[in-house]
């Protein structure tokens, strides 16, 4: 993207890791509202109109909506009609080491905001970041120096970071609303009976919700009471999500990733986001994944190479189902049946073509040239023998 963007960041939750205590949130969620520079003033006016119509003279705060999900959904419906984008980091504090530096409020706040801004700075060259005021003037000055030091710009980028009072900035209020709404979907202490409806609305404008650590991805809803589901659907769903989480957890402990692993990680994050928050029944088109990779990490990945990266995920025991419509993390036996049906259109015809080529060359060479004679092709020879028995 050639034009610059404004990123408006605000959070939900507290930094306390003692989540067993009353009043301490299980999650800390920070959201950045992303607006292209040329659209800031027009959209600010539109967001302010929503604030005025839904909140009167008050701020558009998630906490002022609380558990009134009817009102929350109406506000989100109005907000998602606007052409902004959001990116969120949702941290499950229950999974964090209480003996680490993250146990300290300032370290926690700095480190997790760094993770969010690192992602934004990796995607966009020219970024103006506005964050909600937090703590003392000394702390905010120190935080700006920390971001400048840890995420220093390049010769070809422009960055500006400032704090602003949310009372005077509607976009910060929108970031607060989105963070709090995600909490209504994932934080056990705040979860709403209408969580899926709320998260579906958030997803309409979201380019990603990253869960950290990876193992804290939301558990799938219980489906055994659905007459159209079975215990095997539940097994596929839980195992598919589990294998994806384990892969991401393993990557989280490997330090800086190679480009290949970074692409695999992004593909998996995107597939998980879609199955958890967009639609658990739809396959994701190859083109949509390629577009996401260009947006998220700035890489143009040809479709054939993307298929190779999906194959790498499968080799790492991640179950990725595919069909002519694209890819997905499987959540049912039907998903796996689609995968098998898709494979059935590729593998048997390929084997038959290989068998014909082998036969032609055996005949032409009077039996001297067998292209599968090499011991490495023993498995293929066995498969061809099985295919020869198929009268189709």
Protein Blocks (a to p, Z undefined) as FASTA:
>chain_A
ZZdcddddddeddfbfblmbghiafbdcdddddddfklmmmmmmmmmmmmmmmnomaccd
fklnmmmlklmmmmmmmmmmpccddddddddfklpcfkbmklpmklmmmmmmmmmmmmmm
mmpmbdcdddddehjfklmmmmmmmmmmmmcccfkbccddddddfklmmklmmmmmmmmm
mmmmmmmklocfklmmmmmmmmmmpgbdcdddfklpccdddfklpmkbcfklmmmmmmmm
mmmmmmmmmmmmnopadfklmmmmmmmmmmmmmmmmmomkbccdfklmmmmmmmmnopac
dfklmmmmmmmmmmnopacdddfkbccddfbfklmmmmmmmmmmmmmmmmmmmmmmmmmm
mmmnnomaccklpmklmmmmmmmmmmmmpmZZ
